Amino acid sequence: MSDAARSLAEMAEALKTSTNAQKSAEELAATAEELSTNADELKASSQQISTAIEQINKAASVQAKAAEASNAVGAQMRGNAKSMGERADLSVEKALAMQRLLVSNKANVDTLIDRKSVV
C-alpha cells in the first residue's frame, strides 16, 4: 500500500472519531487528491514502459531479421568459396596437363631437330 493510500486510510479512521469534521474532511480531500495524482503518474509511467517494451520488441525483430539475412549471405559465400575451390582444382589439373603436353611437344621437337641434323 502506498504512503498516500495508507495516509488516506488512517485519516478515514481518524475522521470517525474527530470532533473537527471540517478540518478532517479537508485533510481527507487533500490526501485523496494526492492519491489521485499518484495514480495518474503511475498510469503515465506504465504507458511509457509499455511503449518502451514495444520499441524493444520491434528492434529485436529487426535485429533477428538482419541476423537471418547475414546467415543466408554466409551460407551463400560458403557455397561460392567451395565452387571457387573446385574450379581452382580443375585449373591446376589443366595446367599440369598442359605442362606435360609442352614437355612432350618439346621432346618431339628436339627429336625432329636431332633427326634433321643427322640427315
N, CA, C and O of each residue as an XYZ file, in Angstrom:
476
protein
N       0.850     -1.164      0.000
C       0.000      0.000      0.000
C       0.901      1.234      0.000
O       1.854      1.301      0.777
N       0.613      2.205     -0.858
C       1.431      3.415     -0.934
C       1.226      4.289      0.290
O       0.272      4.113      1.048
N       2.138      5.232      0.468
C       2.042      6.153      1.611
C       0.745      6.953      1.560
O       0.084      7.163      2.577
N       0.394      7.397      0.346
C      -0.820      8.212      0.222
C      -2.052      7.388      0.560
O      -2.962      7.880      1.228
N      -2.092      6.138      0.106
C      -3.249      5.287      0.398
C      -3.316      4.977      1.886
O      -4.393      4.980      2.481
N      -2.167      4.711      2.479
C      -2.118      4.429      3.915
C      -2.581      5.658      4.697
O      -3.360      5.554      5.645
N      -2.091      6.810      4.283
C      -2.472      8.061      4.950
C      -3.965      8.301      4.820
O      -4.615      8.737      5.770
N      -4.509      8.017      3.643
C      -5.943      8.186      3.419
C      -6.739      7.258      4.335
O      -7.748      7.672      4.906
N      -6.300      6.016      4.478
C      -6.993      5.060      5.350
C      -6.929      5.511      6.807
O      -7.912      5.419      7.542
N      -5.750      6.001      7.212
C      -5.610      6.477      8.587
C      -6.513      7.687      8.845
O      -7.120      7.806      9.910
N      -6.592      8.579      7.856
C      -7.441      9.765      8.018
C      -8.907      9.383      8.081
O      -9.684      9.980      8.827
N      -9.281      8.382      7.291
C     -10.681      7.934      7.335
C     -11.016      7.405      8.724
O     -12.101      7.664      9.244
N     -10.095      6.671      9.320
C     -10.302      6.172     10.691
C     -10.377      7.338     11.680
O     -11.230      7.357     12.568
N      -9.464      8.317     11.513
C      -9.442      9.465     12.422
C     -10.716     10.291     12.279
O     -11.204     10.868     13.250
N     -11.251     10.343     11.055
C     -12.471     11.122     10.810
C     -13.650     10.562     11.610
O     -14.539     11.307     12.020
N     -13.648      9.271     11.824
C     -14.740      8.637     12.577
C     -14.810      9.175     14.008
O     -15.896      9.281     14.579
N     -13.658      9.513     14.586
C     -13.621      9.960     15.983
C     -13.321     11.446     16.110
O     -13.198     11.962     17.220
N     -13.201     12.140     14.973
C     -12.812     13.555     15.005
C     -13.943     14.442     15.502
O     -15.120     14.186     15.248
N     -13.556     15.486     16.214
C     -14.529     16.472     16.675
C     -14.586     17.647     15.714
O     -15.566     18.392     15.700
N     -13.522     17.821     14.896
C     -13.482     18.907     13.918
C     -13.667     18.294     12.532
O     -12.691     18.026     11.831
N     -14.897     18.079     12.148
C     -15.221     17.397     10.897
C     -14.746     18.180      9.680
O     -14.306     17.577      8.701
N     -14.824     19.516      9.715
C     -14.427     20.344      8.574
C     -12.932     20.158      8.283
O     -12.537     19.927      7.140
N     -12.111     20.260      9.327
C     -10.659     20.114      9.164
C     -10.317     18.709      8.695
O      -9.491     18.537      7.799
N     -10.932     17.725      9.280
C     -10.672     16.338      8.909
C     -11.098     16.073      7.462
O     -10.411     15.368      6.723
N     -12.223     16.639      7.074
C     -12.698     16.456      5.698
C     -11.732     17.091      4.706
O     -11.471     16.525      3.644
N     -11.199     18.264      5.047
C     -10.235     18.934      4.167
C      -8.956     18.105      4.034
O      -8.415     17.957      2.938
N      -8.483     17.572      5.153
C      -7.282     16.734      5.112
C      -7.538     15.470      4.281
O      -6.683     15.039      3.508
N      -8.710     14.895      4.450
C      -9.080     13.706      3.704
C      -9.146     14.010      2.204
O      -8.687     13.208      1.391
N      -9.702     15.140      1.840
C      -9.801     15.537      0.424
C      -8.405     15.777     -0.160
O      -8.136     15.392     -1.298
N      -7.521     16.411      0.612
C      -6.158     16.673      0.130
C      -5.410     15.365     -0.093
O      -4.700     15.203     -1.086
N      -5.577     14.449      0.832
C      -4.909     13.153      0.697
C      -5.478     12.378     -0.487
O      -4.734     11.727     -1.221
N      -6.782     12.445     -0.673
C      -7.413     11.770     -1.815
C      -6.908     12.368     -3.126
O      -6.680     11.640     -4.092
N      -6.734     13.675     -3.165
C      -6.203     14.349     -4.361
C      -4.769     13.883     -4.637
O      -4.398     13.635     -5.784
N      -3.982     13.769     -3.584
C      -2.600     13.293     -3.729
C      -2.585     11.859     -4.257
O      -1.781     11.514     -5.123
N      -3.472     11.043     -3.732
C      -3.580      9.658     -4.187
C      -3.986      9.600     -5.655
O      -3.463      8.788     -6.418
N      -4.916     10.460     -6.045
C      -5.357     10.519     -7.439
C      -4.199     10.935     -8.349
O      -4.012     10.374     -9.429
N      -3.432     11.919     -7.902
C      -2.270     12.374     -8.682
C      -1.255     11.248     -8.818
O      -0.705     11.027     -9.897
N      -1.011     10.542     -7.729
C      -0.070      9.407     -7.781
C      -0.552      8.338     -8.758
O       0.244      7.755     -9.494
N      -1.867      8.084     -8.758
C      -2.434      7.088     -9.665
C      -2.255      7.526    -11.119
O      -1.934      6.711    -11.983
N      -2.463      8.820    -11.383
C      -2.274      9.339    -12.744
C      -0.817      9.209    -13.185
O      -0.528      8.841    -14.324
N       0.100      9.519    -12.256
C       1.527      9.397    -12.584
C       1.901      7.943    -12.846
O       2.681      7.643    -13.751
N       1.340      7.053    -12.052
C       1.591      5.626    -12.235
C       1.070      5.157    -13.588
O       1.732      4.381    -14.277
N      -0.104      5.623    -13.967
C      -0.684      5.262    -15.268
C       0.210      5.765    -16.398
O       0.479      5.026    -17.345
N       0.674      7.011    -16.311
C       1.544      7.579    -17.345
C       2.858      6.802    -17.428
O       3.366      6.540    -18.518
N       3.401      6.438    -16.267
C       4.645      5.670    -16.238
C       4.453      4.298    -16.870
O       5.313      3.831    -17.617
N       3.342      3.658    -16.575
C       3.097      2.330    -17.139
C       2.912      2.406    -18.650
O       3.306      1.486    -19.367
N       2.317      3.493    -19.143
C       2.175      3.668    -20.589
C       3.544      3.860    -21.237
O       3.793      3.336    -22.323
N       4.437      4.609    -20.578
C       5.782      4.810    -21.107
C       6.544      3.486    -21.128
O       7.259      3.190    -22.086
N       6.391      2.703    -20.083
C       7.054      1.397    -20.033
C       6.526      0.499    -21.145
O       7.293     -0.198    -21.809
N       5.225      0.519    -21.341
C       4.614     -0.292    -22.398
C       5.141      0.127    -23.773
O       5.451     -0.723    -24.608
N       5.241      1.427    -23.999
C       5.772      1.926    -25.270
C       7.224      1.495    -25.448
O       7.619      1.082    -26.538
N       8.019      1.588    -24.384
C       9.423      1.181    -24.457
C       9.547     -0.310    -24.767
O      10.407     -0.714    -25.550
N       8.691     -1.121    -24.157
C       8.712     -2.566    -24.421
C       8.363     -2.844    -25.873
O       8.982     -3.705    -26.497
N       7.390     -2.138    -26.423
C       7.025     -2.305    -27.831
C       8.198     -1.934    -28.737
O       8.473     -2.631    -29.714
N       8.891     -0.837    -28.415
C      10.041     -0.419    -29.223
C      11.163     -1.449    -29.147
O      11.804     -1.747    -30.155
N      11.399     -1.987    -27.967
C      12.428     -3.016    -27.807
C      12.054     -4.255    -28.615
O      12.907     -4.867    -29.258
N      10.785     -4.616    -28.578
C      10.310     -5.778    -29.325
C      10.515     -5.588    -30.830
O      10.960     -6.503    -31.522
N      10.186     -4.390    -31.330
C      10.376     -4.102    -32.761
C      11.851     -4.144    -33.132
O      12.222     -4.698    -34.166
N      12.691     -3.556    -32.282
C      14.135     -3.549    -32.555
C      14.693     -4.977    -32.546
O      15.543     -5.319    -33.367
N      14.216     -5.796    -31.627
C      14.663     -7.185    -31.563
C      14.243     -7.943    -32.814
O      14.994     -8.772    -33.327
N      13.054     -7.659    -33.298
C      12.571     -8.307    -34.523
C      13.424     -7.902    -35.719
O      13.792     -8.742    -36.539
N      13.735     -6.617    -35.814
C      14.593     -6.136    -36.912
C      15.962     -6.790    -36.819
O      16.522     -7.210    -37.833
N      16.505     -6.880    -35.610
C      17.818     -7.486    -35.406
C      17.790     -8.960    -35.787
O      18.737     -9.459    -36.394
N      16.728     -9.655    -35.442
C      16.605    -11.074    -35.786
C      16.570    -11.262    -37.301
O      17.194    -12.182    -37.830
N      15.846    -10.400    -37.993
C      15.785    -10.483    -39.454
C      17.153    -10.195    -40.065
O      17.544    -10.841    -41.037
N      17.882     -9.233    -39.505
C      19.217     -8.909    -40.013
C      20.164    -10.084    -39.789
O      20.986    -10.391    -40.653
N      20.055    -10.735    -38.646
C      20.906    -11.895    -38.366
C      20.581    -13.036    -39.320
O      21.475    -13.744    -39.784
N      19.311    -13.205    -39.603
C      18.887    -14.256    -40.540
C      19.438    -13.980    -41.936
O      19.931    -14.889    -42.604
N      19.354    -12.732    -42.371
C      19.886    -12.358    -43.685
C      21.392    -12.552    -43.720
O      21.932    -13.029    -44.719
N      22.070    -12.192    -42.654
C      23.519    -12.362    -42.568
C      23.886    -13.840    -42.650
O      24.861    -14.211    -43.304
N      23.109    -14.667    -41.990
C      23.344    -16.110    -42.030
C      23.175    -16.641    -43.451
O      23.955    -17.481    -43.899
N      22.163    -16.155    -44.157
C      21.930    -16.586    -45.543
C      23.091    -16.161    -46.443
O      23.530    -16.927    -47.300
N      23.584    -14.942    -46.246
C      24.732    -14.466    -47.036
C      25.955    -15.326    -46.739
O      26.705    -15.677    -47.650
N      26.158    -15.666    -45.471
C      27.286    -16.521    -45.092
C      27.200    -17.880    -45.769
O      28.204    -18.395    -46.260
N      26.014    -18.458    -45.798
C      25.822    -19.757    -46.452
C      26.111    -19.647    -47.946
O      26.737    -20.533    -48.528
N      25.660    -18.572    -48.557
C      25.919    -18.362    -49.981
C      27.424    -18.198    -50.235
O      27.958    -18.721    -51.213
N      28.092    -17.471    -49.348
C      29.531    -17.278    -49.502
C      30.285    -18.606    -49.366
O      31.245    -18.852    -50.096
N      29.852    -19.458    -48.434
C      30.480    -20.774    -48.290
C      30.316    -21.582    -49.571
O      31.260    -22.225    -50.031
N      29.122    -21.549    -50.142
C      28.879    -22.266    -51.397
C      29.741    -21.731    -52.524
O      30.312    -22.494    -53.303
N      29.831    -20.398    -52.603
C      30.666    -19.798    -53.644
C      32.140    -20.136    -53.442
O      32.853    -20.387    -54.413
N      32.600    -20.145    -52.203
C      34.001    -20.478    -51.918
C      34.290    -21.922    -52.303
O      35.353    -22.221    -52.847
N      33.352    -22.816    -52.024
C      33.530    -24.230    -52.403
C      33.617    -24.356    -53.916
O      34.474    -25.066    -54.443
N      32.727    -23.664    -54.605
C      32.731    -23.695    -56.075
C      34.041    -23.142    -56.632
O      34.603    -23.695    -57.578
N      34.525    -22.050    -56.039
C      35.801    -21.473    -56.483
C      36.944    -22.460    -56.250
O      37.835    -22.591    -57.090
N      36.920    -23.145    -55.124
C      37.954    -24.142    -54.829
C      37.942    -25.265    -55.848
O      38.994    -25.723    -56.296
N      36.739    -25.709    -56.213
C      36.623    -26.785    -57.213
C      37.145    -26.320    -58.566
O      37.829    -27.072    -59.261
N      36.821    -25.071    -58.947
C      37.326    -24.545    -60.226
C      38.834    -24.364    -60.188
O      39.510    -24.579    -61.194
N      39.366    -23.970    -59.039
C      40.815    -23.811    -58.895
C      41.498    -25.167    -59.043
O      42.532    -25.271    -59.702
N      40.925    -26.213    -58.432
C      41.493    -27.563    -58.573
C      41.487    -28.003    -60.034
O      42.463    -28.577    -60.518
N      40.395    -27.735    -60.726
C      40.296    -28.078    -62.145
C      41.325    -27.304    -62.959
O      41.923    -27.854    -63.884
N      41.534    -26.050    -62.631
C      42.532    -25.236    -63.328
C      43.936    -25.780    -63.103
O      44.750    -25.785    -64.027
N      44.229    -26.233    -61.906
C      45.543    -26.821    -61.618
C      45.728    -28.089    -62.436
O      46.788    -28.316    -63.019
N      44.679    -28.918    -62.472
C      44.762    -30.146    -63.278
C      45.016    -29.823    -64.745
O      45.839    -30.481    -65.381
N      44.331    -28.829    -65.294
C      44.527    -28.431    -66.692
C      45.936    -27.882    -66.911
O      46.571    -28.169    -67.925
N      46.417    -27.092    -65.954
C      47.768    -26.534    -66.081
C      48.807    -27.651    -66.063
O      49.762    -27.610    -66.838
N      48.639    -28.651    -65.193
C      49.576    -29.774    -65.149
C      49.518    -30.582    -66.450
O      50.547    -31.028    -66.956
N      48.316    -30.765    -66.981
C      48.173    -31.480    -68.253
C      48.848    -30.690    -69.370
O      49.505    -31.271    -70.234
N      48.689    -29.385    -69.355
C      49.327    -28.529    -70.353
C      50.847    -28.619    -70.230
O      51.559    -28.669    -71.233
N      51.336    -28.640    -68.985
C      52.783    -28.740    -68.769
C      53.304    -30.067    -69.322
O      54.347    -30.096    -69.976
N      52.596    -31.153    -69.070
C      53.011    -32.465    -69.604
C      53.006    -32.445    -71.128
O      53.912    -32.984    -71.763
N      51.985    -31.822    -71.712
C      51.892    -31.735    -73.167
C      53.050    -30.921    -73.735
O      53.633    -31.294    -74.752
N      53.383    -29.807    -73.078
C      54.501    -28.980    -73.545
C      55.830    -29.730    -73.447
O      56.672    -29.639    -74.340
N      56.009    -30.474    -72.349
C      57.238    -31.275    -72.202
C      57.310    -32.302    -73.328
O      58.359    -32.508    -73.939
N      56.160    -32.948    -73.589
C      56.116    -33.952    -74.661
C      56.382    -33.308    -76.016
O      57.126    -33.858    -76.828
N      55.782    -32.151    -76.266
C      55.988    -31.452    -77.545
C      57.452    -31.034    -77.702
O      58.017    -31.146    -78.790
N      58.064    -30.553    -76.617
C      59.465    -30.146    -76.678
C      60.334    -31.343    -77.023
O      61.254    -31.258    -77.836
N      60.014    -32.471    -76.377
C      60.796    -33.690    -76.661
C      60.627    -34.083    -78.123
O      61.603    -34.479    -78.760
N      59.444    -33.990    -78.665
C      59.197    -34.320    -80.073
C      59.932    -33.357    -81.000
O      60.522    -33.771    -81.998
N      59.892    -32.063    -80.659
C      60.597    -31.065    -81.480
C      62.099    -31.327    -81.416
O      62.786    -31.265    -82.436
N      62.610    -31.621    -80.215
C      64.041    -31.916    -80.085
C      64.414    -33.133    -80.918
O      65.468    -33.156    -81.553
N      63.549    -34.150    -80.917
C      63.799    -35.357    -81.718
C      63.818    -34.998    -83.188
O      64.681    -35.472    -83.926
N      62.882    -34.168    -83.630
C      62.851    -33.772    -85.042
C      64.106    -32.975    -85.413
O      64.660    -33.146    -86.499
N      64.538    -32.120    -84.515
C      65.753    -31.326    -84.780
C      66.962    -32.232    -84.868
O      67.806    -32.078    -85.751
N      67.043    -33.187    -83.939
C      68.160    -34.133    -83.940
C      68.171    -34.960    -85.235
O      69.247    -35.204    -85.780
N      67.026    -35.395    -85.738
C      66.949    -36.170    -86.982
C      67.352    -35.343    -88.187
O      68.008    -35.832    -89.107
N      66.948    -34.083    -88.165
C      67.274    -33.206    -89.293
C      68.760    -32.937    -89.304
O      69.354    -32.828    -90.376
N      69.378    -32.826    -88.143
C      70.819    -32.589    -88.060
C      71.587    -33.785    -88.563
O      72.671    -33.616    -89.122
N      71.086    -34.961    -88.394
C      71.744    -36.198    -88.781
C      71.628    -36.399    -90.288
O      72.543    -36.957    -90.893
N      70.614    -35.998    -90.869
C      70.381    -36.230    -92.288
C      71.201    -35.340    -93.108
O      71.135    -35.396    -94.336
